[in-house]
Amino acid sequence: MRKVFVIGIGAGNPDYVTVQAINALNQVDVFFIMDKGQEKEDLVRLRKDICERYIRDKSYRTVETADPPRDRTAASYEPAVRAWHEQRAGIYEKLIREELGDDECGAFLVWGDPSLYDSTLRIIDQVIARGTVAFDYEVIPGISAIQALAASHKIALNRIGCSVHVTTGRKLAEGLPDDVDDVVVMLDADCSFKAIDDADLDIYWGAYVGTADEILAAGHLRELTHDIQRRRAEAKARKGWVMDTYLLRKRDA
């Protein structure tokens, strides 16, 4: 039977690839890579570099296909994302059925960790539900941007007896959650922290964490808001894309 690995490759540093991931990489016959366009060619190149670095037998194949664009002008966010996932499911289904032999092993290499703010596992489930191609699959965890951020800032995400809330910029724009003093924010293209007016908040921010392009900032939110916005905009203009995350932390009384 066909087999598919969904392999977390970490937050951008090839050294984040785990031994478990390396063992899985060396079982793969075909790697499926979604091409997000010229602006994000770094993401494709990193995946290829990881394969070249860690796979002993170079007989594997790489199949690249264009990632369908998401409708970012849609009036409603969730239906637009579901429609995008449905398009991706059709592509994944075709790749597995047509590019993977009956006894071969394929893989999708996931930035960060497959279980955290990534759609691959949901899409794999959609492909299975269609029932047009039979395969088994296995998930290999990876080092997430959240872990890399905490390591780069030399902090623990949790404090004694306290919770950590993980959310998106879209949700943060609605306001900070109640009774939570540590909030991790991912996928915040709009720098939603700029609207948070709280004199007791610190921010630990990072872009391209763990890589040679890493940018870090930490300190009082009010003092750093404009500087982080500027540095983020400059980084995106320079590279064509930016991946960042941050922790908002209430100062101890």
N, C-alpha and C positions, 0 to 999 in steps of 0.2 A: 504493500500500500504506500501511496505517496505520504511523505511527512514534511511538515513545515515547522521551522523554528522561527519564533519571534524573539529576537535577541536584543536586549538592551545593551547599547555600546557606550553608555555614559554621556556626560555633558560636554563633550568636545575634545577631551584630552585622551589620546590613544592609551595612555597609561591607566585610564579608568577601566579598561576592558578586563573583566574578571577571568580567572582560570576556567570557570564553568563556561563562560562565553567562548573562550578560545577553544575549548574542547568541542563545543557545538559548531563553531566555525569550520573546524576540520572535518566535519561530517557532511558538509553542504556541497551539493552538486551545482545548484543554481541560486544565485543571489538576485533578488528582485529589488530594483532601486527606482524610486519615484523621483523623477527629475522635476524640480520646482522652478526651472528657468535659469537664465544666465546669472541673475542677481544672487542666486543661492547655490551656485555651482560649488562653493566651498563645502557644502553639506554632502554633495555627491563625492567630491574628491576625498573627503575624510573617510567615508565608508570604504572607498577603494583602497586607501592607504592602510586602513586597519586590516583588510583582507590580505594585502601584500605583506604586511608585517607579521601576521600571526598564522597564516595558513601554510603548511609545509608542502602539500601537493598542489601545484598551480594548475591543475587540470579543471578546476571549477569554471563555470560560465557566469557571466553577468548580463542580466537583461534589464535594460533601462526603458522606462515608459514615462510619458508626460503625465504629471499630476494634474487632474482637472482643477480649474480655478474655482474657488468658492465665491458665490455671489455676495459681495460685501455691501451692496446697495439695497439688499432686501429689507423690507420694513420690519420683518420679524426674524430674530437671530436663530432661534432653535430650528424652525422649519428649513431655513437655508442650510444649516449645518447637516441636518438629516438628508437633505437632497444631495449635498456634496458627498456624504458618506455612501449614499446609494450609488452614485457614480463610481466612487472608488471600489465599492464591492464588485461592481461589474468588471472592472479592470483586474482586480485580484483574482476573481473567478476565472477569467480568461487566461491569466498568466499561469495559474496552477494547473488548469486543464490542458493548455496547449504547450507550455514550456517545460513541464515537469513530467518525466517518465513515470511509469507505474511504480517502480521501486526506487525512485530518486528522492533526494531530500532538497528542499528549497528553504530560503530564509528571507525574512524582512529584517533589516537592521534598523532598530528604533533608537533615535536620539534620546538619551537619558534612560528612563525606565518605562517599560511598556504599560505599567499599571498606573502611571501618574501623568495625567494631562496629555494622553496620547490616544488616538482613535483606532489604532491597528487592531486591537483585540475585539473591539465592537464590530469592526468590518469583517474580521475573520469569522465571527459568529454569524453575521449576515450571509456570508458565502456558504457556510455549512447549512444554514436554514434553507437556502435555495435548493439544495439537494441534487445539484447537477454534477458535482465532482466530489469523490470520496477522498479524504485525507485525515491523517492524525496530526496534531500539532503540540508543540511544547513551548513554554514561556521561560525565557532566561532573564532574570532581573538585572538591572544596571544601576549605576550611580546617577542619581537624579541631580538636576540643577540646584535643588534645595540643599541636598547634602554637600555639593561642591561649594555653594555659597557659604554655608556655615563653616566649612573647613577653611575657606579662604579668609574669612573674618575671624577665625579662631574663637568661635562662640558655640555654645550649645543652644539648640532651638528651644528646648523646654527649660522652664524654671521650676523649682521645687513646688509641688502641689498645684501647678498651673497647666492649663491647656494650651495647645497650639492650633490655631485655625488656619487652614489652607484655602485660599479663594482666588478669584480672578480679578483683574482690574475692572471688568464689567460689573461685578458684584460690589467691589469696594466703592464704586461711584455712587452706590445707593447708601453708603455710610458704613462706619465701622460696626462690626457685630458687638452685641452687648456682652458684658462680663467676660471678655477675652482680652488679655493683655499682650499677647504675641500673635501677630497675624502675618502669615506668609502669602505674598501676592505673586501670581504668575500670569503671563500673557497679558501684560498691561501696556498696550500700544499707545494709550492716551495719557500715561503718567497720572493716573487717577489720584495719586497721593497729593497732588497739588491742591486738591479741594478739601483736604483734611486739615481743619484748623484746631490743632490741639497742642498746647505748649509743652505737654509732658511726653511727647512721642519722639523716639529716636528712630532712625532708618539705617538699615544695613543693606546696601544695594550692590548689585554686581551684574555686569554684562560679559558675555563670552567667558563665564567663570571656568577656571581650570585650564584655559588655553593661553597661547602666547599673546593673544589680544585682550586678555582680561582687563577689565576696568572696575575698580572698587571705590565705594564711598561709604563712610559711616559717620554718624553724628546726629545732631539735633535736626529734626525734620524741617522745621521752619528755616533754618540756616542753609540747608542743602538743597531745598526744592528746586530753585532756579538753576543751580550748578548741575544737578543731575539731569534736568531736562536738556540743558545745553550739551552736556557730554554725550547723552544718548542720541540726540539729533545729529551731532557731528559724527558719531560712530556709524550710524545708519547711512548717512550720506557718503561716508568713506567706503564702507563695505557693501552697501546695497541691502543689508539686512541686519537685524540685531535681535539677540535673544537675551533677555534679562529677567531677573527676579529680585525680590527684596523682602526683608522682614521689617515690619513696623512693631516697635516694642515700647510699651509704657515704661517710663522711668520709675524706679523704686521710690516709694514715698519717703 
